[in-house]
Amino acid sequence: MSTAPLNEIGQEFVKNKIGLAGIGILVALFIISIVAVLTIPLDTLKTWNNPESWLEFPKIALPAWINLFLSEKIPEHQILTNSKDSHYSEDELAIFSQEFSVVYEFDDFPNDFIYEFTAKYYGAPLLQISVLRPDDTTIELLSRSLPYSEATIHHERIFSTDDTIKKNIFLQAEKFGFPLSDISAEQVVFSESSSQKVLNGRYVFLIRLVDVSSESEIVDSSLILGGKVFGFVGTDELRRDLSVGLLWGTPLALFIGIAVAIGSVVMGLLYGVYAGFIGKKTDETMMRFNDVIYALPALPFLIILAVTISNSIFVMIGFLMIFGWVGIAKVSRSMALQIKTRQYVEASKIMGQRSSKIILRHILPQLLPYAFASVAISVPAAITTEAGLSFLGLGDPSFPTWGQILHDASIHGAAARGLWWWVIPPGLMIAVTGLAFVFIGNALDTIVNPRLKR
Amino acid sequence: MFGVLMATLLLTIVLVGSNMDVILKQGVAFQVRNEITQNPAVASNFASADEFEKFVQEQIDQRSKALGLDAPWYSPQRVGLTIYKILILDFGRATFLTSDSGSSDVKDILLEKIPKTILLFTTATIIISIIGIFLGSLASSKINSKTDRITSTFAVVSSSFPVWWIGMIMIFVFAFVYHLFPARATPSVLPSDSGYIAALLYHMTLPLITIVLIGFGSWAYLVRNFMIGTLQEDFVIAKKTIGINQKKIVYGHALKNAAPPIVTILALSLSGSLGGAIITEAVFDWPGMGRLYFDAISVMDLPVIIGATYVLTIFFLASIFVADLLYGYFDPRVKTS
């Protein structure tokens, strides 16, 4: 075990390609974390386990980029929120109109379309929905009044499976050259007029709120075209956008890993050095205690602790530390035993310096390189252990980690059903994060342990 | 060593004891109420609801006293009794779990699960260590060669993947894409049928491949690092100069010298393999010790938890002991000091 000064280690580290690769990955992960924290509000994360907040997302949708590799483009799930709104009057009627325009370029029909809106009105205004298709035909979809009330805010979702829509389409059957019975609304709306094939091009959904007073308006609305691919990593069985979980998992995993590693290394280092330096009876008892902890089966005990005490993420970090410091204490004790016999330590002892000062001034600095290497090496273990606990369903439900995504995947049988986009990305993130620290740790280790260098 | 065993047991009892008591007491109360409601004649004898409630409470207290639940779980008698019983290998009856044959005796449950765990994990550990020792020696004899680089890279990469995630990927590839192996590792055939062993082996293939795939890399890396140290020693260089075959030096002389730490790790991992792997078993649904442990913890079945912890700790300590003995055999310097 060499005790090279820190700046020398830094110089050697720069020469080590694997170590630099590790640093590179780590920097990338930190950037992802920052992006996640800045772009995705914490509130979105808190609603991760609330199915209500994911209603407008598709169920088990593939990632959108899959279309790049397919000749038959799978329809993408689209949530349109920016509409062209206008207010105008016509024959003494005040009309509030919205236009959603979308270019549809896929080889299959959408699953459905949903118009979700919040309207503010008095009385019972008329809601009309029609669609202008690429072949310049217009299909009236819906025309009905909203429920009568005095001053209200009305929220509603109109689904393409709505009976009125179906009836209205059936009444316009002369526009289509094929029988419309047994075909759902979206398959008619997005079809060519001569035969039942997908008609690509620009569709404009026109929504009109007709009323006598001009105060009625649609406050908030969105048009959802249900598809089978969505976003960068797709969605899961519970319609959750997996990219949110994956992105937020990065800072969480880094936090857990680094906190546990630093905590257990500091604990182990102080414990081991103190035991080694004081020696005799103290050393003996401290090391026996160490042996007891060492002999405990870690994972079963972690599970018991998580079940009986708490599964909060912060408490869990503490538990992981309890099992992390043991090995480090053993090594640092034996290193302290060696350093203790050096002359300058003995000299300062004779000079009457306090033990705490000798430990902090003379022994600990010598162990720093080893400490850095062990921090880097402990991080992956901490991350995988936490992921493992979460995988068993013992994770903190208010912070979705990668392990929890895999837990959900596992209980929904994602692997056996072939939902690869639900299984592969979280595990890959765990592995890549672990790899970054293993690389750094290995690089440090070869510098600190010259025997392995050959 | 005995102290370590006791400390582990005590800690387990401390951790699960209080929850266990609450659950047991609720169980007793439920049982009593159930019996009384099934017998309407008892209820009609009481004038008021209060009186009836009092009677029920008395019954509950009586029953819990008979079970020794009146003393708190941390009372010396109860803890002492539990530990004494465990020492004479009487694990008692499981509260909720039963073995496949229907027995609720913890000993039966353990005896049923351990062979299955040995079948999968101990086999895997043996395969891993054989491949690992061979590959590690090969890599150390040709440092910086292609073999060495590939082994080291593979070791580093594989050690950072969680085994259970690789398990999920394996299920995806071999059960979903190619339909080669079943996704669940528990055979659907009954244990009494003649084809049971074949079915079990067939179901075992996928988890076995997964564990070996993830495990052998780090083994090879460890062996390589020990061997590099040994191969730098004077006696190896001397043998080389005499002209002894390189293979003979590596596998015959150097390997024997690097044996002590390797044997220690082998002993530890073999004993560790008996505990199964909770998470891996959960992924493949393998009915071994790990699965038992997890089930026991999730329903707070104290006798099973204590029994399993006890058995595992004994195995662990025994293997440390065996490793120490073997260490002395391979490295006689240890004996004299």
Chai-1 contact restraints between the chains, C-beta under 6 A:
chainA,res_idxA,chainB,res_idxB,connection_type,confidence,min_distance_angstrom,max_distance_angstrom,comment,restraint_id
A,V292,B,V4,contact,1.0,0.0,6.0,A-B,restraint_1
A,V292,B,A7,contact,1.0,0.0,6.0,A-B,restraint_2
A,A295,B,V4,contact,1.0,0.0,6.0,A-B,restraint_3
A,L296,B,T8,contact,1.0,0.0,6.0,A-B,restraint_4
A,P297,B,L312,contact,1.0,0.0,6.0,A-B,restraint_5
A,L299,B,I278,contact,1.0,0.0,6.0,A-B,restraint_6
A,P300,B,Y293,contact,1.0,0.0,6.0,A-B,restraint_7
A,I303,B,I297,contact,1.0,0.0,6.0,A-B,restraint_8
A,I304,B,L15,contact,1.0,0.0,6.0,A-B,restraint_9
A,I304,B,I297,contact,1.0,0.0,6.0,A-B,restraint_10
A,V307,B,I297,contact,1.0,0.0,6.0,A-B,restraint_11
A,T308,B,L15,contact,1.0,0.0,6.0,A-B,restraint_12
A,T308,B,N19,contact,1.0,0.0,6.0,A-B,restraint_13
A,P380,B,S160,contact,1.0,0.0,6.0,A-B,restraint_14
A,T384,B,P162,contact,1.0,0.0,6.0,A-B,restraint_15
A,G388,B,I279,contact,1.0,0.0,6.0,A-B,restraint_16
A,A415,B,M168,contact,1.0,0.0,6.0,A-B,restraint_17
A,A415,B,I171,contact,1.0,0.0,6.0,A-B,restraint_18
A,A415,B,F172,contact,1.0,0.0,6.0,A-B,restraint_19
A,A416,B,I171,contact,1.0,0.0,6.0,A-B,restraint_20
A,A416,B,A175,contact,1.0,0.0,6.0,A-B,restraint_21
A,A416,B,F176,contact,1.0,0.0,6.0,A-B,restraint_22
A,A416,B,A183,contact,1.0,0.0,6.0,A-B,restraint_23
A,G418,B,F176,contact,1.0,0.0,6.0,A-B,restraint_24
A,W420,B,F172,contact,1.0,0.0,6.0,A-B,restraint_25
A,V423,B,M168,contact,1.0,0.0,6.0,A-B,restraint_26
A,G427,B,W165,contact,1.0,0.0,6.0,A-B,restraint_27
A,A431,B,S160,contact,1.0,0.0,6.0,A-B,restraint_28
A,A431,B,F161,contact,1.0,0.0,6.0,A-B,restraint_29
A,G434,B,S160,contact,1.0,0.0,6.0,A-B,restraint_30
A,L435,B,S160,contact,1.0,0.0,6.0,A-B,restraint_31
A,V438,B,V156,contact,1.0,0.0,6.0,A-B,restraint_32
A,V438,B,S160,contact,1.0,0.0,6.0,A-B,restraint_33
